[in-house]
């Protein structure tokens, strides 16, 4: 009796699995809150140079007149964000004559910010605007570099020491570093703390997915993948709600991290992966958790004749002492091809998803409304993804989602910025298709990698994905070279990765591979 058959007999989607998903949801809702936090924490409100009183006529002017006479107007008629006149332009006053030429320089005395939407952001805290705007974008890049490096680290450690203990490490690490980042006294301290927060969150991201999928039977695996992805949608709504009421970036970090307190409390009821235990020869522990699953699902009779020795015989592992690493993903031909293709696909999925998600101010709507619309479209899209995956398959779904995302980005290249309704509709459609590619990719990847290196595989693909995410915010700086260059780049990457996805094998209704030999054999 192999593990998948045993899991089906004790109910591969019963009360036990429901409890597992709900416990995991407590931590997973914090993922989008942190991953998309820069949309609000690093928002840049309207701003202009701080105009100081020159001690003369300037002191008798109103604030509006000071701005008008002291700051040049931009192309849209509003005060320039980064330039100031070297001398006030009093000639605008009736009856005042001046022969001085209008010279401008960069802001010399700081900036004045519009606090109508945000009370405090990173940009207003450390003046990360104008020549320092790259430092604002860099906060997201540094965070995702932490996620990128944390993914293979936690993948390796969880394959070596188990899913459950490393999840607790991730919970505690995220909470500690998030608190430190919220109370940072300098930009450097903040970026360092966000880097380590990203590393810790990577563990929650990849380990929770594998743990959930490894406890679901073949016939319920598609449903489990979509259900798990709904945590991200819930987290998106949670982020919008919290950010709308909390306008200070420090308190915002603490608020979006708070669900992890409940996750730590609920961790005691979290089971270890029986698949991992069997793959590592820990048959007694595996028998205990499988029995717990059968008991919770009211299938105890099935386990009456199953012993740890029976489980060991069915585990089909090479050697319980064999330790696998990320190097094993490239040793043999089939798994090497699989790893390279999945790496390219994940780069494209993450690069385009965050390219759209982290640009919520680019569509002419209120940022809270845009984020809410982006979150709202995810639910119906994921329901559609479930039926597509269940009836048609993973490969065509991944290919179609990525190519369609590229098409939406391509269409928006030709839509004028003043037509914000059309731009927003196309962008929302592209965002939903990009979200679909993400949902499919998580499930698809866990089904393609064998149990013995599944976490290493997820760690590797997550590393590559976060590489794409780290670069994605900086791509927006290319608009200074050509205003359409960022959109062209996102479009090209989406199409290219979609074509690579067509090289992957289909996994619909196939047994999860347990060893590398299962991959090298004909599936």
ChimeraX attribute file (.defattr): number of C-alpha atoms within 10 A of each C-alpha:
attribute: neighborCount
match mode: 1-to-1
recipient: residues
	/A:1	11
	/A:2	13
	/A:3	20
	/A:4	18
	/A:5	14
	/A:6	19
	/A:7	19
	/A:8	15
	/A:9	15
	/A:10	23
	/A:11	21
	/A:12	24
	/A:13	20
	/A:14	15
	/A:15	16
	/A:16	20
	/A:17	21
	/A:18	13
	/A:19	14
	/A:20	17
	/A:21	22
	/A:22	14
	/A:23	20
	/A:24	23
	/A:25	22
	/A:26	20
	/A:27	28
	/A:28	27
	/A:29	25
	/A:30	27
	/A:31	22
	/A:32	19
	/A:33	26
	/A:34	24
	/A:35	20
	/A:36	18
	/A:37	22
	/A:38	19
	/A:39	22
	/A:40	26
	/A:41	23
	/A:42	20
	/A:43	20
	/A:44	22
	/A:45	19
	/A:46	15
	/A:47	17
	/A:48	23
	/A:49	23
	/A:50	19
	/A:51	22
	/A:52	12
	/A:53	14
	/A:54	10
	/A:55	8
	/A:56	7
	/A:57	10
	/A:58	18
	/A:59	12
	/A:60	11
	/A:61	12
	/A:62	10
	/A:63	11
	/A:64	9
	/A:65	15
	/A:66	20
	/A:67	20
	/A:68	17
	/A:69	21
	/A:70	25
	/A:71	28
	/A:72	23
	/A:73	16
	/A:74	12
	/A:75	8
	/A:76	7
	/A:77	8
	/A:78	13
	/A:79	20
	/A:80	19
	/A:81	21
	/A:82	22
	/A:83	21
	/A:84	27
	/A:85	19
	/A:86	16
	/A:87	15
	/A:88	23
	/A:89	21
	/A:90	19
	/A:91	13
	/A:92	13
	/A:93	10
	/A:94	7
	/A:95	7
	/A:96	9
	/A:97	11
	/A:98	9
	/A:99	6
	/A:100	11
	/A:101	10
	/A:102	12
	/A:103	13
	/A:104	15
	/A:105	11
	/A:106	15
	/A:107	21
	/A:108	14
	/A:109	11
	/A:110	13
	/A:111	17
	/A:112	16
	/A:113	20
	/A:114	14
	/A:115	14
	/A:116	9
	/A:117	15
	/A:118	20
	/A:119	14
	/A:120	22
	/A:121	23
	/A:122	23
	/A:123	20
	/A:124	21
	/A:125	12
	/A:126	13
	/A:127	19
	/A:128	19
	/A:129	20
	/A:130	12
	/A:131	11
	/A:132	12
	/A:133	14
	/A:134	15
	/A:135	18
	/A:136	23
	/A:137	21
	/A:138	16
	/A:139	23
	/A:140	28
	/A:141	24
	/A:142	20
	/A:143	25
	/A:144	30
	/A:145	24
	/A:146	26
	/A:147	31
	/A:148	27
	/A:149	23
	/A:150	27
	/A:151	34
	/A:152	27
	/A:153	21
	/A:154	30
	/A:155	29
	/A:156	23
	/A:157	19
	/A:158	23
	/A:159	25
	/A:160	19
	/A:161	14
	/A:162	21
	/A:163	27
	/A:164	18
	/A:165	14
	/A:166	21
	/A:167	28
	/A:168	17
	/A:169	16
	/A:170	24
	/A:171	22
	/A:172	18
	/A:173	18
	/A:174	26
	/A:175	21
	/A:176	15
	/A:177	21
	/A:178	27
	/A:179	18
	/A:180	19
	/A:181	24
	/A:182	17
	/A:183	16
	/A:184	16
	/A:185	10
	/A:186	11
	/A:187	17
	/A:188	11
	/A:189	14
	/A:190	19
	/A:191	20
	/A:192	18
	/A:193	25
	/A:194	29
	/A:195	26
	/A:196	25
	/A:197	27
	/A:198	28
	/A:199	27
	/A:200	30
	/A:201	30
	/A:202	30
	/A:203	29
	/A:204	25
	/A:205	22
	/A:206	28
	/A:207	25
	/A:208	22
	/A:209	22
	/A:210	23
	/A:211	26
	/A:212	20
	/A:213	25
	/A:214	24
	/A:215	25
	/A:216	23
	/A:217	24
	/A:218	23
	/A:219	17
	/A:220	17
	/A:221	23
	/A:222	25
	/A:223	21
	/A:224	24
	/A:225	23
	/A:226	23
	/A:227	16
	/A:228	22
	/A:229	25
	/A:230	20
	/A:231	21
	/A:232	23
	/A:233	21
	/A:234	20
	/A:235	24
	/A:236	26
	/A:237	20
	/A:238	19
	/A:239	27
	/A:240	22
	/A:241	13
	/A:242	16
	/A:243	24
	/A:244	16
	/A:245	9
	/A:246	18
	/A:247	19
	/A:248	16
	/A:249	23
	/A:250	19
	/A:251	17
	/A:252	23
	/A:253	23
	/A:254	17
	/A:255	16
	/A:256	22
	/A:257	21
	/A:258	15
	/A:259	18
	/A:260	21
	/A:261	14
	/A:262	12
	/A:263	21
	/A:264	19
	/A:265	10
	/A:266	15
	/A:267	18
	/A:268	11
	/A:269	10
	/A:270	18
	/A:271	20
	/A:272	19
	/A:273	22
	/A:274	22
	/A:275	22
	/A:276	28
	/A:277	23
	/A:278	27
	/A:279	27
	/A:280	25
	/A:281	21
	/A:282	17
	/A:283	23
	/A:284	16
	/A:285	16
	/A:286	24
	/A:287	22
	/A:288	14
	/A:289	17
	/A:290	24
	/A:291	20
	/A:292	17
	/A:293	23
	/A:294	24
	/A:295	17
	/A:296	17
	/A:297	17
	/A:298	15
	/A:299	16
	/A:300	15
	/A:301	13
	/A:302	14
	/A:303	17
	/A:304	9
	/A:305	7
	/A:306	14
	/A:307	12
	/A:308	17
	/A:309	12
	/A:310	14
	/A:311	21
	/A:312	22
	/A:313	13
	/A:314	15
	/A:315	22
	/A:316	15
	/A:317	20
	/A:318	13
	/A:319	10
	/A:320	13
	/A:321	10
	/A:322	11
	/A:323	12
	/A:324	14
	/A:325	17
	/A:326	19
	/A:327	10
	/A:328	16
	/A:329	23
	/A:330	14
	/A:331	11
	/A:332	13
	/A:333	12
	/A:334	16
	/A:335	22
	/A:336	15
	/A:337	15
	/A:338	20
	/A:339	22
	/A:340	16
	/A:341	19
	/A:342	28
	/A:343	23
	/A:344	20
	/A:345	31
	/A:346	28
	/A:347	24
	/A:348	29
	/A:349	30
	/A:350	24
	/A:351	27
	/A:352	28
	/A:353	27
	/A:354	22
	/A:355	25
	/A:356	21
	/A:357	21
	/A:358	20
	/A:359	15
	/A:360	21
	/A:361	16
	/A:362	16
	/A:363	20
	/A:364	15
	/A:365	14
	/A:366	13
	/A:367	20
	/A:368	19
	/A:369	13
	/A:370	21
	/A:371	23
	/A:372	17
	/A:373	15
	/A:374	25
	/A:375	23
	/A:376	17
	/A:377	17
	/A:378	25
	/A:379	18
	/A:380	10
	/A:381	16
	/A:382	22
	/A:383	15
	/A:384	13
	/A:385	25
	/A:386	20
	/A:387	14
	/A:388	15
	/A:389	21
	/A:390	16
	/A:391	9
	/A:392	12
	/A:393	20
	/A:394	27
	/A:395	21
	/A:396	16
	/A:397	20
	/A:398	30
	/A:399	24
	/A:400	20
	/A:401	25
	/A:402	31
	/A:403	23
	/A:404	21
	/A:405	29
	/A:406	27
	/A:407	17
	/A:408	20
	/A:409	26
	/A:410	17
	/A:411	14
	/A:412	20
	/A:413	16
	/A:414	10
	/A:415	13
	/A:416	10
	/A:417	15
	/A:418	10
	/A:419	11
	/A:420	15
	/A:421	13
	/A:422	15
	/A:423	23
	/A:424	21
	/A:425	15
	/A:426	20
	/A:427	23
	/A:428	24
	/A:429	20
	/A:430	26
	/A:431	25
	/A:432	24
	/A:433	27
	/A:434	29
	/A:435	31
	/A:436	28
	/A:437	29
	/A:438	22
	/A:439	24
	/A:440	25
	/A:441	23
	/A:442	22
	/A:443	24
	/A:444	24
	/A:445	21
	/A:446	23
	/A:447	24
	/A:448	23
	/A:449	25
	/A:450	21
	/A:451	25
	/A:452	26
	/A:453	26
	/A:454	29
	/A:455	33
	/A:456	30
	/A:457	32
	/A:458	29
	/A:459	29
	/A:460	26
	/A:461	28
	/A:462	28
	/A:463	27
	/A:464	25
	/A:465	25
	/A:466	27
	/A:467	22
	/A:468	27
	/A:469	28
	/A:470	26
	/A:471	19
	/A:472	26
	/A:473	24
	/A:474	17
	/A:475	17
	/A:476	20
	/A:477	16
	/A:478	14
	/A:479	12
	/A:480	10
	/A:481	9
	/A:482	9
	/A:483	13
	/A:484	15
	/A:485	17
	/A:486	20
	/A:487	21
	/A:488	15
	/A:489	19
	/A:490	23
	/A:491	25
	/A:492	18
	/A:493	21
	/A:494	28
	/A:495	20
	/A:496	17
	/A:497	24
	/A:498	29
	/A:499	15
	/A:500	17
	/A:501	24
	/A:502	17
	/A:503	14
	/A:504	20
	/A:505	13
	/A:506	17
	/A:507	17
	/A:508	19
	/A:509	13
	/A:510	12
	/A:511	17
	/A:512	22
	/A:513	18
	/A:514	22
	/A:515	19
	/A:516	21
	/A:517	15
	/A:518	15
	/A:519	19
	/A:520	12
	/A:521	8
	/A:522	7
	/A:523	11
